[in-house]
Amino acid sequence: MNKNRQSRGPSAPDMRKLSDALALAQRGDLGRAVALFEQATRGTALTPQIAGFGRDLHAGVGNAAFGNQRYEDALSAFELARRYDPNHPGILLNIGNTLFRMGAYDRAADALDQARALHPTGPDTLLSLSAVLFQLGRIEESARLARRAAALAPNAAAVWFNLGTALKGQDRLADAADAYRRALAIAPGNPTATVGLIQTKQRSCDWSSFDDDAVALEAIASQGVPVQASMMLSHRVSARSLLAAARAHAQTIRTKPVRLKAKPGKADVVTIAYLSNDFRQHPVAQLLAEVLALHDRSRFRVLAYSYGPDDGSVERRRIREGVDRFIDIDSLGAEAAAEAIRRDGVDILIDLKGYTGHPRPHILAARPAPVQVQFLGYPGSLGAPWIDYIVADPVSLPPELESGFTEAVARLPRCFLPRDRRHQVPAAPPRSACGLPADGFVLACFNNAYKITPDVWAVWMALLHKIPDAVLWLARTTVEAEGNLREAARSAGIAADRIVFAPWAPTLDDHLSRLQNADLMLDTLHYGAHTTASDALWAGLPLITRLGHTLQSRVAASLLHTAGLSDFVTESLAQYEETVLRWAKDRSGLNAVRHRLRAERDGGPLFDMNAHTRLLDRMFLTMLERQRQGKPPATFTVAG
């Protein structure tokens, strides 16, 4: 007869090792402290006090790793800390913040939601969750949480900055500016709040202290403060300083690299993939869709990775129809998305976002493809080691501007901007339907209002004085911007009815149709027309631009040169004004230019997308051949 054995419970922890672990932790030797703690407690029953020590120990390791931007290590440590205390809101907050830095926004939101459920009035949690929701495009929720955080911690600059950003996302610009000013009152000179306020003022066309703002932005950027350079593109900031800001921002982006498998030196078919959240009714899709369909399928397999909304638009359908596979990665974190790209055997990954609205640079930072390129979406350097090339041309990015870029420059022999020609130009509505006078000279600018600056506005007002029957036709913008622009016109002695705001056009066809009612398009200076310039030329409307000293200020000039309209490109504001006046006096000559633009549109080089795509194909093959030869990225121009 067997005797019953009494089961033995967990043993007691080794108190000596625990004591030694505590001493090591107090001296800051966290790595050895963790090792001793794990030895001392393996298989033992933990008291709440010892479990709390284990939690704090691993949290300390996580905090140290987080501070050194080793986010993978930080996340592992915080997850171990959570094992000792699954419902500790501070640990969940740390996990959420780490996932946020890793670009895993959905997972970050889950962790922060759990932290908020455990501690609903924690301002730090509300602040972090607000920032995550903003990145996920949930702007109203973001603003609501930011307001709660500001009410709970009114003396914290960060909550007011976050609220300002959320309100700006809602186009509540006056309230956003107030929030940024509250942040600066608490933390004078704070660079991120300063940049946020200046950008809000630009979007409001509030040019008070414009020159001082330019000095402030230059100083912030040149110091390498990690603010998004995209927020500075439309102001008077040098390319050198923009690069410094981009580099500093790129250094904050950390993702665990994926492991690429070696591929044969040559392959019959090269896999290229486009990455964006703009495969919808958006200028990028309106420019690119036809190129995707025209890539040489005997040489390329073409994929599209989308992390944006499905708006059911014509543009999204055209993108889907133009690629071999359309993959929705919206629900994937950065690491999972990068792994999917690697698993699909992508040879060349083309980023269409850069640092523009809701980017996912963490995916590219994981290096899921051997060659990575930025194209079309962002007119500047990303300052990022994971981007090999930027696509440009000799006018938009000449050799003398290369020092402002970390990327090698892949130049097409003519303007790099493509065009989906399947959008035709319907008949124009009557001018009266657009709020325009039946007669007179219509000067138009459909650039975003934040691109309008006081220097070019002064020229426009001078033109209205010198061309008595002219009106200025602008794209409808925010209430604040329209009010400030009307006041700026009145201050210049221009009647309010000579400034006409066009409402949002529901479709691109509607916009192209109405454009024909303008006589001449005017470009802005520091950040010029890109898609809007292409739209104008496609509709047969020439534009006047001034050649700038940055990529974002030279794209319209590149379009005009390719279209054979180099005399519409000016070198100074004085020449810009003179050129507009010359065409205002020679309206029959201007009409002849417009007729020629329309007649040559389908046969000219600017909109020859078959030839354009063949050049892109050769460009991508050159990049990949160089990589497969073990050579680093290098600047080159595709032979025409």
DOTORDREN-997130 format. One line per 4 residues: number of its first residue (from 1); their letters; for each residue x, y, z of C-alpha. Coordinates in steps of 0.2 Angstrom, whole numbers, plus 2048, in hexadecimal, padded with zeros to 3 digits. Each point is the difference from the previous one (the first is absolute). Example, Ala and Ser with C-alpha at 12.3 -4.5 7.8 and 13.67 -1.06 7.14 Angstrom:
<bazas>
1 = as = 83E/7EA/827  806/811/7FD
</bazas>
This chain:
<bazas>
1 = mnkn = 800/800/800  808/811/7FA  801/80E/80C  7F9/810/7FB
5 = rqsr = 80E/80D/7FE  7FD/812/805  803/80B/7F1  80D/80D/803
9 = gpsa = 7FC/812/7FC  80B/80E/7F9  810/803/80A  804/810/808
13 = pdmr = 80B/80C/7F7  813/801/803  800/80F/80B  813/803/7FF
17 = klsd = 7FF/801/7ED  7F1/80B/801  80A/80C/80C  80F/800/7F4
21 = alal = 7F4/803/7F1  7F9/80F/80A  811/807/803  805/7FE/7EE
25 = aqrg = 7F0/809/7FB  803/80E/80C  812/803/7F8  7F7/800/7EF
29 = dlgr = 807/7EF/7FA  7EF/7FB/7FA  806/7F2/7F4  808/7F6/80E
33 = aval = 7F2/804/80C  7F4/7F8/7F4  80A/7F1/7FE  802/7FD/813
37 = feqa = 7ED/804/803  7FB/7F3/7F3  80C/7F3/808  7F9/804/812
41 = trgt = 7EE/7FF/7FB  7FF/7F2/7F3  7F3/7F4/805  7FC/809/810
45 = altp = 7F0/807/808  802/813/7FF  7F9/80C/80D  7F8/810/7FA
49 = qiag = 80F/809/805  80C/7F5/7F7  7F5/800/7F0  800/813/801
53 = fgrd = 813/800/801  801/7F5/7F0  7F3/80C/7F8  80B/80F/804
57 = lhag = 810/7F8/7FB  7FA/7FB/7EF  7F8/811/7FE  810/808/804
61 = vgna = 809/7F6/7F2  7F2/805/7F4  801/812/805  813/800/7FD
65 = afgn = 7FE/7F7/7EF  7F2/80D/7FB  80B/80E/804  80D/7F9/7F4
69 = qrye = 7F3/7FD/7F3  802/7ED/801  7EE/7FE/7FE  800/7ED/7FD
73 = dals = 80A/7FE/810  7F5/80C/80A  7F0/7F7/7FA  807/7EF/806
77 = afel = 804/807/811  7EF/808/802  7F8/7F0/7FC  80A/7F7/80D
81 = arry = 7FB/80D/80C  7EE/7FE/7FC  802/7ED/804  802/805/812
85 = dpnh = 7F2/80C/800  7F4/7FE/7F2  7F5/80F/804  80C/80D/804
89 = pgil = 7FB/810/7F6  811/807/800  807/7F0/7F8  7F2/800/7F3
93 = lnig = 804/812/7FD  812/7FC/7FD  7FC/7F2/7F4  7F4/80C/7F6
97 = ntlf = 80D/80D/7FF  80D/7F4/7FA  7F4/7F9/7F3  7FC/811/7FA
101 = rmga = 813/804/7FD  801/7F0/7F6  7F2/805/7F5  7F4/7F2/806
105 = ydra = 7F2/80C/803  7F1/7F4/801  809/7F5/80E  805/811/809
109 = adal = 7EE/805/800  7FB/7EF/808  80D/801/80E  7FC/813/803
113 = dqar = 7ED/7FC/800  804/7F3/80E  80A/80C/80A  7F2/80D/7FF
117 = alhp = 7F3/7F3/805  80B/7FD/810  803/813/803  7F4/80A/7F7
121 = tgpd = 806/811/806  813/7FD/7FC  805/80F/7F5  80F/7F7/7FA
125 = tlls = 7F6/7F2/7F9  7F3/80C/7F9  80E/80A/7F8  808/7F0/7F8
129 = lsav = 7F0/7F9/7FA  7FB/810/7F8  810/800/7F6  7FE/7EE/7FB
133 = lfql = 7EE/803/7FA  806/80F/7F6  80C/7F5/7F7  7F2/7F4/7FC
137 = grie = 7F6/80E/7F9  7F3/800/80E  801/813/802  7F0/804/809
141 = esar = 804/7F3/80D  812/806/801  7FA/812/803  7F3/7FA/80E
145 = larr = 80E/7F7/80A  80C/80E/7FE  7F3/80C/807  7FE/7F5/80F
149 = aaal = 812/7FE/803  802/813/7FF  7F2/802/80D  809/7F4/80B
153 = apna = 811/807/7FE  7FF/812/7FB  812/804/805  807/7F3/7F4
157 = aavw = 807/807/7F0  7FE/7EF/7F7  7ED/7FF/802  7FE/811/7F8
161 = fnlg = 80B/7FB/7F2  7F7/7F0/7FD  7EF/80A/801  807/80C/7F3
165 = talk = 804/7F3/7F4  7F0/7F7/801  7F6/810/7FE  80B/805/7F1
169 = gqdr = 7FB/7EF/7F9  7EE/805/801  804/811/7F8  7FB/809/810
173 = lada = 80F/80B/7FD  7FC/80F/80C  7FE/7F3/80E  80F/7F7/7FB
177 = aday = 80B/810/800  7F9/803/812  805/7EF/806  812/802/7F9
181 = rral = 801/811/808  7FB/7F8/811  80E/7F3/7FD  80D/80D/7FD
185 = aiap = 7FA/80B/80F  804/7F0/80B  810/7FC/7F6  807/80F/7F7
189 = gnpt = 80A/7FC/7F0  7FA/7EE/7FF  805/7FB/7EF  7F1/7F5/7FB
193 = atvg = 7F3/80C/807  809/80E/7F7  7FF/7F6/7EF  7EE/7FB/803
197 = liqt = 7FB/812/803  809/807/7F1  7F8/7F2/7F5  7EF/805/807
201 = kqrs = 803/812/7FC  805/7FB/7EE  7F0/7F6/7FE  7F7/80F/806
205 = cdws = 809/80C/7F5  805/809/80F  810/809/7FB  803/80A/810
209 = sfdd = 812/7FD/805  804/7F7/7F0  812/805/7FF  803/7FC/812
213 = dava = 7F7/7EF/7FE  80C/7FC/7F1  80F/804/80B  7F9/7F5/80E
217 = leai = 7FD/7F1/7F4  811/802/7F9  808/7FF/811  7F5/7F1/806
221 = asqg = 804/7F7/7F0  812/803/7FF  802/7FB/812  7FA/7EE/7FB
225 = vpvq = 7F1/801/80B  7F5/7F0/7FC  7F1/809/7F9  7F8/7FB/7EF
229 = asmm = 808/809/7F2  7F0/7FF/7F6  7F9/80D/80C  80D/80C/7FA
233 = lshr = 800/7FE/7ED  7F4/80E/7FC  80A/80D/80A  810/809/7FC
237 = vsar = 80C/7F3/807  810/7FB/7F7  803/7EE/7F9  80E/7FE/80B
241 = slla = 7F6/803/810  7F1/7F5/7F9  80D/7F2/7FE  806/802/812
245 = aara = 7EE/7FF/806  7FC/7F1/7F5  810/7F7/807  7FB/803/812
249 = haqt = 7EE/7FA/7FD  807/7F0/7F7  80B/7FC/80F  7F0/7FF/80B
253 = irtk = 7F9/7F2/7F5  806/7EE/806  7FA/7F0/7F9  807/7EE/801
257 = pvrl = 807/7FC/7EF  7F9/7F1/7F7  80C/7F3/7F9  801/801/7ED
261 = kakp = 803/7F0/7F7  80E/7FF/7F3  7F9/801/7EE  808/7FB/7F0
265 = gkad = 80B/80C/7F7  7F4/802/7F2  7ED/7FC/7FF  7F4/800/7F1
269 = vvti = 7F3/80A/80A  804/80E/80C  7F3/803/80E  7FD/813/803
273 = ayls = 7F3/805/80D  7F8/811/804  7FD/804/812  7F3/80E/805
277 = ndfr = 7F0/804/809  7FB/80B/7F1  7F8/7F3/7F5  7F0/80A/800
281 = qhpv = 7F9/810/7FA  811/809/802  80C/809/7F5  80D/7F2/801
285 = aqll = 7F3/7F3/7F9  7FB/80C/7F3  811/802/7FA  807/7EE/801
289 = aevl = 7F2/7F4/7FB  804/7FF/7EE  812/7FD/803  7FC/7F1/80B
293 = alhd = 7F7/7F8/7F1  80D/805/7F3  810/7F8/809  807/7F3/7F4
297 = rsrf = 7F9/7EF/807  80D/7F6/7F7  80D/808/80C  7F5/805/80F
301 = rvla = 7F3/7F9/80C  7F8/80F/808  7F8/800/812  7F7/80D/80A
305 = ysyg = 801/800/813  7F2/80B/807  7FD/806/812  7F3/80D/7FC
309 = pddg = 7ED/800/7FF  7F6/7F8/7F2  7F6/80F/7FB  7F8/7F7/7F1
313 = sver = 806/80D/7F4  805/7FF/7EE  812/803/805  801/7F1/80B
317 = rrir = 7F8/7F5/7F3  80C/806/7F3  80F/7FC/80C  7F9/7EE/803
321 = egvd = 7FE/7FD/7EE  811/806/7FC  80A/7F4/80B  803/7EE/801
325 = rfid = 7FB/7FF/812  7F8/80C/80C  804/7FC/812  7F7/809/80E
329 = idsl = 80C/802/80F  7F6/80D/80A  7FD/7F4/80E  813/7FA/801
333 = gaea = 80D/808/80C  810/806/7F8  809/7F0/804  7F2/7F5/7F9
337 = aaea = 7FF/80B/7F0  812/7FF/7FD  801/7ED/802  7F1/7FF/7F3
341 = irrd = 80A/80B/7F4  810/7F5/803  7F6/7F0/7FE  7F9/806/7EF
345 = gvdi = 811/801/7FA  800/813/7FC  810/806/7F7  7FC/812/800
349 = lidl = 7F4/809/80C  7FA/811/7FB  7FA/80B/80E  7F3/80D/7FA
353 = kgyt = 7FE/808/811  810/806/808  7FB/80B/80F  7EF/806/7F9
357 = ghpr = 7F0/7FD/809  7FF/7EF/80A  810/7F8/7F9  807/7EF/805
361 = phil = 813/803/800  802/7F2/80C  7FC/7F3/7F2  80E/807/7F6
365 = aarp = 80C/801/80E  7FE/7ED/802  809/7FF/7EF  7F4/7F3/7F8
369 = apvq = 807/802/7EF  811/801/7F9  7FD/811/7F7  7F5/80D/807
373 = vqfl = 7FB/810/7F7  7F6/80F/804  7F5/807/7F2  7F2/80D/7FD
377 = gypg = 7F9/802/811  80D/80A/809  80A/80E/7F8  810/800/80B
381 = slga = 80D/7F4/808  7FA/7F4/80E  811/800/807  7FE/7EE/803
385 = pwid = 80D/7F2/7FE  7F2/7F4/7FA  7FC/80A/7F0  80D/7FD/7F2
389 = yiva = 7F9/80B/7F2  7F5/80F/7FD  7F8/802/7EE  802/811/7F9
393 = dpvs = 806/809/7F0  80D/80D/7FB  7F5/80F/802  7F7/7FB/811
397 = lppe = 810/7F9/808  810/806/7F7  811/7FB/806  803/810/80A
401 = lesg = 7F1/7FB/80B  806/7EE/804  809/805/810  7EF/802/808
405 = ftea = 7FC/7ED/7FD  806/7F0/808  7F8/7F6/7F2  809/7FD/7F0
409 = varl = 7F7/809/7F2  7F8/7F6/7F2  7FC/80D/7F2  7F4/7FD/7F2
413 = prcf = 805/80B/7F1  7F0/80A/801  7F4/804/80E  7FE/7F2/80C
417 = lprd = 7ED/803/803  7F5/7F3/7F7  7EE/803/7FC  7F1/7F5/7FE
421 = rrhq = 7F9/805/7EF  7F0/7F6/802  7F9/810/809  7FA/80A/7F1
425 = vpaa = 7FB/812/801  7ED/803/7FF  7F8/810/7F8  802/80F/80B
429 = pprs = 7F1/806/80A  7FC/813/7FE  80A/80C/809  7F1/805/80A
433 = acgl = 7FE/7EF/807  811/802/808  7FD/811/807  80B/808/7F3
437 = padg = 7FD/810/7F6  7FA/7FC/7EE  80E/80B/7F9  811/805/807
441 = fvla = 810/7F7/804  800/7F2/80C  810/7FC/809  7FF/7F0/80A
445 = cfnn = 809/7F7/80D  7FA/7EF/806  80E/7FC/80B  7FD/7FD/813
449 = ayki = 7FE/810/809  80E/7FC/80C  80C/802/7F1  7FB/812/7FE
453 = tpdv = 80C/80C/808  801/813/802  80E/802/7F2  7F6/7F8/7F2
457 = wavw = 7EF/808/807  808/811/7FE  803/7FC/7EE  7EF/7FA/7FD
461 = mall = 7F8/810/808  80C/80A/7F5  7F9/7F7/7F0  7EE/803/805
465 = hkip = 804/813/801  809/7FF/7EF  7F3/7F5/7F7  7EF/809/804
469 = davl = 7F5/7F3/7FA  809/7F1/808  7FA/7F5/80F  809/7F4/80A
473 = wlar = 7F8/7EF/801  806/7F5/80F  7FB/7EF/807  7F4/801/80E
477 = ttve = 809/7FD/811  7FD/802/812  7F5/80E/808  810/807/808
481 = aegn = 80A/800/7F0  7F2/808/7F5  7FD/80D/80D  813/805/801
485 = lrea = 802/800/7ED  7F1/80B/7FD  807/80C/80E  811/800/7F7
489 = arsa = 7F7/804/7F0  7F7/80F/808  810/806/808  808/800/7EF
493 = giaa = 7F2/80A/7F9  7F7/7F2/7F6  7ED/7FF/801  7FA/7F0/808
497 = driv = 7F6/7FA/7F1  811/7FF/7F6  805/7F1/80B  7F5/7F0/7FB
501 = fapw = 801/7F0/80A  7FB/7F0/7F6  7F8/7F2/80A  806/7EF/801
505 = aptl = 7FE/7F7/7F0  7F8/7EE/803  80A/7F8/7F3  810/803/7F6
509 = ddhl = 7F5/802/7F0  7F6/80E/808  811/809/804  807/7FE/7EF
513 = srlq = 7F0/806/7F8  800/810/80A  812/804/7FE  7FD/804/7EE
517 = nadl = 7F7/810/806  811/807/806  80C/80A/7F5  810/7FD/809
521 = mldt = 806/7F6/80F  80B/808/80D  80C/7F5/80A  806/803/812
525 = lhyg = 812/802/805  808/7F5/80E  7F4/7F1/7FD  7FA/801/7EE
529 = ahtt = 7F3/7F7/7F6  802/7ED/7FC  7F0/7F7/7FC  7F7/811/7FF
533 = asda = 80C/805/7F2  7FE/7F0/7F7  7ED/802/801  801/811/7F8
537 = lwag = 80B/7FB/7F2  7F5/7F1/7FD  7F2/80B/7FE  809/80C/7F5
541 = lpli = 804/80D/80C  812/807/801  807/806/810  80D/80C/806
545 = trlg = 80D/7FA/80D  810/807/808  80F/7F3/800  804/7FD/812
549 = htlq = 80F/7F9/80A  7F7/7F0/806  7F8/7F1/7F8  7EF/805/806
553 = srva = 801/811/7F8  806/7F9/7EF  7F4/7F3/7FA  7F5/80C/7F6
557 = asll = 80F/806/7F7  804/7EE/7FC  7EF/7FE/7F9  801/810/7F6
561 = htag = 811/7FC/7F8  7FA/7EE/7FB  7F0/808/7F8  80B/80C/7F6
565 = lsdf = 7FA/80F/80A  811/806/808  7FC/812/7FD  7F2/7FE/80E
569 = vtes = 80E/7FC/80C  807/810/809  810/803/80A  7FA/80D/80C
573 = laqy = 7F0/808/807  802/80F/7F5  801/7F5/7F0  7F1/7F6/807
577 = eetv = 7F6/810/800  806/806/7F0  7FC/7F0/7F7  7EE/800/807
581 = lrwa = 7FE/812/7FA  806/7FC/7EF  7F4/7F2/7FD  7F2/80A/807
585 = kdrs = 804/80D/7F3  801/7F2/7F2  7F0/7F6/803  7FF/7FA/7EE
589 = glna = 812/7FA/802  7FB/7F7/810  7F1/7F8/7F8  80B/7FA/7F2
593 = vrhr = 80C/7F8/80E  7F0/7F8/808  7FA/7F9/7EF  812/7F9/7FC
597 = lrae = 800/7F8/812  7F0/7F7/7FC  804/7FB/7EF  811/7F9/805
601 = rdgg = 7FB/7F8/810  7FE/7EE/7FA  80F/800/7F5  80D/80B/80A
605 = plfd = 80D/7F9/80C  7F8/806/810  7F1/7F4/7FF  808/7F2/7F6
609 = mnah = 7FE/7F3/80E  806/7F1/7F5  811/808/7FE  7FF/806/812
613 = trll = 7FE/7EF/807  80D/7F8/7F5  80C/80D/808  7FA/7FB/811
617 = drmf = 803/7ED/7FB  812/804/7FB  803/80A/810  7F9/7F2/80B
621 = ltml = 80B/7F3/7F7  80F/80B/802  7FE/801/812  7FD/7ED/803
625 = erqr = 80F/7FC/7F5  80B/80B/80A  7FA/7F8/810  803/7EE/7FA
629 = qgkp = 811/805/7FB  803/804/812  802/813/7FC  7F9/80E/80B
633 = patf = 7F2/80B/7F9  807/80E/7F5  7F9/80E/7F7  7FC/7FE/7ED
637 = tvag = 7F6/806/7F2  7F6/7F5/7F5  804/802/7EE  7F2/808/7F6
</bazas>
